[in-house]
Amino acid sequence: MIEGGKPPVWIFRFIYASIAANLGYMGYMSVKRQWKQIAEEEARQKQIQAYLNQTDNKFRCFFAARQYYQECQFEFDPTDSCKRLVGTLDECKQEILTNLPEITPAMRGSLREQTDQ
């Protein structure tokens, strides 16, 4: 401190410059983190789309149902991707129905009823 008890002006300039530099750095880091999260989400979406696009994938129905639950569950006006997912889920339903027998064991009744007849 110099005469009169006032600190020199360059100290205030240094403090303000360091505050501005810190705020700029924190802003840069938060934007960088957001970009990284967006890139990871896009990569995950591409991976899911790759699974859905494979016709011989045995988990196609699972991934379609999971993506429908995450993205389209509360949509009142379905988007094109939601409509495509509904089509995929309908295909899965038809596959299941074609593989089921006409009468399943649950439709036949209990074991006791079968032995009594």
NUKE-760453 format. One line per 5 residues: number of its first residue (from 1); their letters; for each residue y, z, x of N, C-alpha, C, CB. Coordinates in Angstrom, 2 decimals, decimal comma. Glycine has a CB too. Example, Ala and Ser with C-alpha at 12.3 -4.5 7.8 and 13.67 -1.06 7.14 Angstrom:
BEGIN
1> AS> -5,69 7,80 13,19 -4,50 7,80 12,30 -3,30 7,80 13,20 -4,47 9,05 11,31; -2,25 7,08 12,85 -1,06 7,14 13,67 0,03 7,87 12,90 -0,60 5,72 14,08 .
REM end
This chain:
BEGIN
1> MIEGG> -1,17 0,00 0,83 0,00 0,00 0,00 1,24 0,00 0,88 0,00 1,20 -0,95; 2,14 -0,75 0,36 3,39 -0,88 1,09 4,46 -0,12 0,32 3,79 -2,39 1,30; 5,57 0,08 0,92 6,67 0,86 0,37 6,76 0,80 -1,14 7,95 0,41 0,95; 7,01 1,87 -1,74 7,20 1,95 -3,17 5,89 2,12 -3,92 7,91 0,73 -3,66; 4,77 2,12 -3,26 3,48 2,34 -3,91 2,91 1,14 -4,65 3,62 3,45 -4,86 .
6> KPPVW> 3,47 -0,05 -4,50 2,94 -1,23 -5,18 1,98 -1,96 -4,24 4,09 -2,17 -5,64; 0,79 -2,34 -4,74 -0,11 -3,12 -3,90 0,42 -4,55 -3,75 -1,54 -3,12 -4,48; 0,03 -5,22 -2,70 0,51 -6,60 -2,50 -0,02 -7,54 -3,60 0,07 -7,12 -1,11; 0,70 -8,62 -3,85 0,37 -9,56 -4,91 -0,96 -10,27 -4,62 1,49 -10,59 -5,07; -1,30 -10,51 -3,38 -2,53 -11,23 -3,05 -3,76 -10,47 -3,51 -2,60 -11,49 -1,56 .
11> IFRFI> -3,69 -9,15 -3,63 -4,83 -8,36 -4,11 -5,10 -8,70 -5,58 -4,56 -6,83 -3,95; -4,05 -8,79 -6,39 -4,21 -9,16 -7,80 -4,77 -10,57 -7,93 -2,87 -9,04 -8,55; -4,27 -11,46 -7,10 -4,77 -12,84 -7,14 -6,26 -12,88 -6,76 -3,95 -13,74 -6,18; -6,63 -12,09 -5,78 -8,03 -12,05 -5,37 -8,90 -11,48 -6,50 -8,20 -11,20 -4,10; -8,44 -10,43 -7,16 -9,20 -9,82 -8,26 -9,38 -10,83 -9,39 -8,50 -8,54 -8,78 .
16> YASIA> -8,30 -11,49 -9,80 -8,37 -12,46 -10,89 -9,26 -13,65 -10,51 -6,96 -12,95 -11,26; -9,17 -14,08 -9,28 -10,00 -15,20 -8,83 -11,48 -14,81 -8,84 -9,58 -15,66 -7,41; -11,78 -13,59 -8,41 -13,18 -13,16 -8,41 -13,69 -12,99 -9,84 -13,34 -11,84 -7,63; -12,86 -12,52 -10,77 -13,27 -12,41 -12,17 -13,56 -13,80 -12,73 -12,17 -11,70 -13,02; -12,66 -14,74 -12,45 -12,86 -16,11 -12,94 -14,13 -16,72 -12,34 -11,63 -16,98 -12,61 .
21> ANLGY> -14,37 -16,48 -11,06 -15,56 -17,02 -10,41 -16,82 -16,41 -11,03 -15,52 -16,75 -8,90; -16,81 -15,11 -11,28 -17,98 -14,45 -11,90 -18,23 -14,98 -13,31 -17,77 -12,93 -11,95; -17,17 -15,14 -14,10 -17,34 -15,67 -15,45 -17,85 -17,11 -15,41 -16,01 -15,60 -16,22; -17,33 -17,89 -14,50 -17,81 -19,26 -14,35 -19,27 -19,30 -13,97 -16,99 -20,00 -13,32; -19,69 -18,44 -13,05 -21,08 -18,40 -12,62 -21,99 -17,96 -13,77 -21,23 -17,45 -11,43 .
26> MGYMS> -21,59 -16,94 -14,52 -22,40 -16,49 -15,66 -22,51 -17,58 -16,71 -21,80 -15,21 -16,28; -21,42 -18,30 -16,97 -21,48 -19,42 -17,91 -22,42 -20,50 -17,44 -20,11 -20,00 -18,12; -22,35 -20,83 -16,16 -23,25 -21,84 -15,59 -24,70 -21,41 -15,73 -22,91 -22,08 -14,11; -25,00 -20,16 -15,44 -26,38 -19,69 -15,52 -26,90 -19,69 -16,95 -26,50 -18,29 -14,92; -26,05 -19,32 -17,91 -26,51 -19,31 -19,30 -26,75 -20,74 -19,79 -25,49 -18,60 -20,20 .
31> VKRQW> -25,90 -21,68 -19,41 -26,12 -23,08 -19,80 -27,38 -23,62 -19,13 -24,89 -23,95 -19,42; -27,59 -23,27 -17,88 -28,78 -23,72 -17,17 -30,05 -23,17 -17,84 -28,73 -23,27 -15,68; -30,01 -21,92 -18,26 -31,15 -21,31 -18,95 -31,42 -22,02 -20,27 -30,90 -19,80 -19,19; -30,36 -22,34 -21,02 -30,53 -23,04 -22,28 -31,14 -24,43 -22,06 -29,19 -23,16 -23,02; -30,68 -25,14 -21,05 -31,24 -26,46 -20,74 -32,71 -26,35 -20,40 -30,48 -27,10 -19,57 .
36> KQIAE> -33,07 -25,31 -19,66 -34,47 -25,13 -19,29 -35,32 -24,85 -20,53 -34,60 -23,98 -18,27; -34,82 -24,01 -21,45 -35,56 -23,72 -22,67 -35,72 -24,97 -23,53 -34,86 -22,63 -23,46; -34,66 -25,78 -23,61 -34,74 -27,01 -24,40 -35,76 -27,97 -23,78 -33,35 -27,70 -24,48; -35,77 -28,07 -22,47 -36,73 -28,94 -21,79 -38,16 -28,46 -22,02 -36,43 -29,00 -20,29; -38,39 -27,16 -21,97 -39,72 -26,62 -22,22 -40,16 -26,88 -23,65 -39,76 -25,12 -21,91 .
41> EEARQ> -39,24 -26,72 -24,61 -39,57 -26,97 -26,01 -39,89 -28,44 -26,24 -38,40 -26,53 -26,90; -39,14 -29,34 -25,62 -39,43 -30,77 -25,75 -40,78 -31,10 -25,14 -38,33 -31,60 -25,07; -41,11 -30,49 -24,01 -42,41 -30,73 -23,39 -43,54 -30,23 -24,30 -42,49 -30,03 -22,01; -43,33 -29,08 -24,93 -44,33 -28,54 -25,85 -44,51 -29,46 -27,06 -43,94 -27,12 -26,31; -43,38 -29,96 -27,59 -43,46 -30,87 -28,73 -44,18 -32,17 -28,35 -42,06 -31,19 -29,26 .
46> KQIQA> -43,91 -32,69 -27,15 -44,60 -33,90 -26,71 -46,09 -33,65 -26,55 -44,01 -34,39 -25,38; -46,45 -32,47 -26,07 -47,85 -32,14 -25,91 -48,54 -32,07 -27,28 -48,01 -30,81 -25,16; -47,89 -31,47 -28,24 -48,46 -31,38 -29,59 -48,60 -32,77 -30,19 -47,58 -30,49 -30,50; -47,56 -33,61 -30,00 -47,64 -34,97 -30,53 -48,77 -35,75 -29,87 -46,31 -35,69 -30,32; -48,99 -35,52 -28,59 -50,09 -36,20 -27,90 -51,43 -35,78 -28,49 -50,05 -35,89 -26,39 .
51> YLNQT> -51,58 -34,51 -28,80 -52,82 -34,04 -29,43 -52,99 -34,65 -30,82 -52,82 -32,51 -29,53; -51,88 -34,72 -31,56 -51,97 -35,26 -32,91 -52,26 -36,75 -32,92 -50,69 -34,98 -33,67; -51,76 -37,45 -31,92 -51,94 -38,90 -31,88 -53,34 -39,33 -31,45 -50,93 -39,50 -30,97; -54,09 -38,43 -30,86 -55,45 -38,77 -30,44 -56,37 -38,71 -31,66 -55,95 -37,80 -29,31; -57,03 -39,80 -31,94 -57,89 -39,83 -33,13 -59,20 -39,10 -32,92 -58,17 -41,25 -33,53 .
56> DNKFR> -59,70 -39,03 -31,69 -60,98 -38,38 -31,44 -60,83 -36,91 -31,07 -61,71 -39,11 -30,35; -59,65 -36,36 -31,24 -59,41 -34,96 -30,88 -59,96 -34,05 -31,97 -57,90 -34,70 -30,66; -60,85 -33,15 -31,60 -61,45 -32,28 -32,60 -60,50 -31,18 -33,07 -62,71 -31,65 -32,05; -59,38 -30,97 -32,37 -58,41 -29,97 -32,79 -57,20 -30,58 -33,49 -57,95 -29,17 -31,60; -57,30 -31,85 -33,87 -56,18 -32,55 -34,50 -55,73 -31,83 -35,77 -56,57 -34,00 -34,83 .
61> CFFAA> -56,66 -31,42 -36,58 -56,31 -30,74 -37,84 -55,67 -29,38 -37,57 -57,57 -30,57 -38,72; -56,17 -28,68 -36,58 -55,59 -27,38 -36,24 -54,15 -27,51 -35,81 -56,40 -26,71 -35,14; -53,88 -28,47 -34,92 -52,52 -28,63 -34,43 -51,59 -29,14 -35,53 -52,49 -29,59 -33,25; -52,10 -29,98 -36,41 -51,28 -30,46 -37,53 -50,93 -29,31 -38,45 -52,01 -31,58 -38,31; -51,89 -28,45 -38,74 -51,63 -27,30 -39,62 -50,65 -26,33 -38,96 -52,94 -26,58 -39,96 .
66> RQYYQ> -50,82 -26,10 -37,67 -49,92 -25,18 -36,99 -48,50 -25,73 -36,95 -50,41 -24,90 -35,58; -48,35 -27,02 -36,65 -47,01 -27,60 -36,60 -46,39 -27,62 -37,99 -47,07 -29,03 -36,02; -47,19 -27,88 -39,03 -46,66 -27,86 -40,40 -46,17 -26,46 -40,74 -47,74 -28,31 -41,40; -46,94 -25,44 -40,36 -46,55 -24,07 -40,65 -45,26 -23,69 -39,93 -47,67 -23,11 -40,26; -45,10 -24,16 -38,68 -43,92 -23,79 -37,89 -42,68 -24,55 -38,33 -44,18 -24,04 -36,43 .
71> ECQFE> -42,82 -25,82 -38,71 -41,64 -26,65 -38,92 -41,34 -26,94 -40,39 -41,80 -27,94 -38,21; -42,36 -27,07 -41,22 -42,14 -27,62 -42,56 -42,44 -26,63 -43,68 -42,99 -28,84 -42,75; -42,77 -25,41 -43,35 -43,20 -24,47 -44,36 -42,12 -24,22 -45,42 -43,59 -23,17 -43,71; -40,87 -24,09 -45,00 -39,81 -23,74 -45,93 -38,87 -24,90 -46,22 -39,03 -22,57 -45,40; -39,30 -26,12 -45,93 -38,47 -27,30 -46,16 -38,54 -27,69 -47,63 -38,91 -28,49 -45,26 .
76> FDPTD> -37,37 -27,77 -48,28 -37,34 -28,24 -49,66 -37,26 -29,77 -49,71 -36,15 -27,62 -50,40; -36,60 -30,35 -48,73 -36,51 -31,80 -48,62 -37,27 -32,21 -47,36 -35,01 -32,28 -48,58; -38,54 -32,62 -47,50 -39,36 -32,88 -46,31 -38,84 -34,04 -45,48 -40,79 -33,16 -46,72; -38,90 -33,86 -44,18 -38,50 -34,91 -43,25 -39,65 -35,88 -43,03 -38,03 -34,29 -41,90; -39,40 -36,92 -42,24 -40,45 -37,91 -41,96 -41,62 -37,28 -41,20 -39,88 -39,08 -41,17 .
81> SCKRL> -41,30 -36,40 -40,26 -42,39 -35,76 -39,50 -43,22 -34,86 -40,40 -41,82 -34,95 -38,31; -42,56 -34,18 -41,36 -43,32 -33,33 -42,29 -44,21 -34,18 -43,19 -42,36 -32,48 -43,15; -43,71 -35,33 -43,62 -44,52 -36,22 -44,46 -45,71 -36,75 -43,67 -43,67 -37,39 -44,99; -45,50 -37,04 -42,39 -46,60 -37,51 -41,55 -47,64 -36,40 -41,36 -46,07 -37,97 -40,18; -47,16 -35,17 -41,20 -48,09 -34,04 -41,05 -48,89 -33,82 -42,33 -47,32 -32,75 -40,69 .
86> VGTLD> -48,24 -33,99 -43,50 -48,96 -33,85 -44,76 -50,04 -34,93 -44,87 -48,00 -33,94 -45,96; -49,72 -36,14 -44,42 -50,73 -37,21 -44,41 -51,90 -36,88 -43,51 -50,10 -38,52 -43,98; -51,60 -36,32 -42,34 -52,67 -35,92 -41,41 -53,52 -34,82 -42,02 -52,07 -35,44 -40,07; -52,88 -33,86 -42,68 -53,63 -32,77 -43,31 -54,48 -33,29 -44,47 -52,68 -31,67 -43,81; -54,00 -34,29 -45,20 -54,81 -34,90 -46,26 -56,04 -35,59 -45,67 -53,98 -35,89 -47,07 .
91> ECKQE> -55,85 -36,28 -44,54 -56,99 -36,91 -43,87 -58,02 -35,86 -43,45 -56,52 -37,72 -42,64; -57,53 -34,75 -42,93 -58,44 -33,66 -42,52 -59,20 -33,11 -43,73 -57,66 -32,52 -41,83; -58,50 -32,98 -44,84 -59,14 -32,48 -46,07 -60,24 -33,44 -46,51 -58,11 -32,30 -47,20; -59,96 -34,74 -46,45 -60,96 -35,72 -46,85 -62,17 -35,70 -45,91 -60,35 -37,12 -46,89; -61,92 -35,51 -44,61 -63,02 -35,40 -43,65 -63,92 -34,22 -43,98 -62,49 -35,27 -42,22 .
96> ILTNL> -63,29 -33,10 -44,32 -64,07 -31,89 -44,66 -64,87 -32,13 -45,93 -63,14 -30,65 -44,82; -64,24 -32,73 -46,93 -64,92 -32,95 -48,20 -66,09 -33,93 -48,06 -63,94 -33,47 -49,23; -65,97 -34,91 -47,17 -67,08 -35,85 -46,99 -68,25 -35,20 -46,25 -66,61 -37,08 -46,23; -67,98 -34,18 -45,44 -69,05 -33,52 -44,68 -69,73 -32,41 -45,47 -68,49 -32,96 -43,39; -69,13 -31,96 -46,56 -69,73 -30,90 -47,36 -70,82 -31,48 -48,26 -68,66 -30,17 -48,20 .
101> PEITP> -71,90 -30,73 -48,47 -72,92 -31,21 -49,40 -72,42 -31,09 -50,85 -74,24 -30,41 -49,22; -73,12 -31,74 -51,76 -72,73 -31,70 -53,17 -72,74 -30,27 -53,70 -73,67 -32,57 -54,01; -73,81 -29,54 -53,39 -73,92 -28,15 -53,84 -74,05 -27,28 -52,60 -75,14 -27,95 -54,82; -73,09 -26,39 -52,43 -73,11 -25,49 -51,28 -73,93 -24,26 -51,62 -71,68 -25,10 -50,85; -74,36 -23,48 -50,63 -75,12 -22,26 -50,92 -74,35 -21,28 -51,81 -75,49 -21,57 -49,62 .
106> AMRGS> -73,06 -21,26 -51,73 -72,29 -20,36 -52,59 -72,34 -20,80 -54,05 -70,84 -20,29 -52,11; -72,52 -22,09 -54,28 -72,60 -22,60 -55,65 -73,96 -22,32 -56,28 -72,30 -24,10 -55,68; -74,96 -22,13 -55,45 -76,32 -21,94 -55,95 -76,54 -20,55 -56,54 -77,32 -22,18 -54,84; -75,78 -19,59 -56,14 -75,98 -18,24 -56,65 -76,57 -17,36 -55,58 -76,88 -18,25 -57,87; -76,93 -16,16 -55,96 -77,44 -15,20 -55,00 -78,90 -15,48 -54,68 -77,27 -13,76 -55,53 .
111> LREQT> -79,38 -14,87 -53,63 -80,77 -15,05 -53,20 -81,74 -14,49 -54,24 -81,00 -14,37 -51,83; -81,37 -13,39 -54,89 -82,24 -12,77 -55,89 -82,46 -13,72 -57,07 -81,63 -11,43 -56,38; -81,40 -14,41 -57,50 -81,54 -15,35 -58,60 -82,43 -16,52 -58,21 -80,17 -15,86 -59,05; -82,37 -16,93 -56,94 -83,19 -18,04 -56,50 -84,67 -17,65 -56,46 -82,73 -18,52 -55,13; -84,99 -16,42 -56,08 -86,38 -15,99 -55,99 -86,97 -15,70 -57,36 -86,50 -14,76 -55,10 .
116> DQ> -86,12 -15,33 -58,34 -86,62 -15,06 -59,69 -87,03 -16,34 -60,39 -85,55 -14,32 -60,51; -86,46 -17,44 -60,05 -86,75 -18,68 -60,75 -88,02 -19,29 -60,31 -85,67 -19,66 -60,58 .
REM end
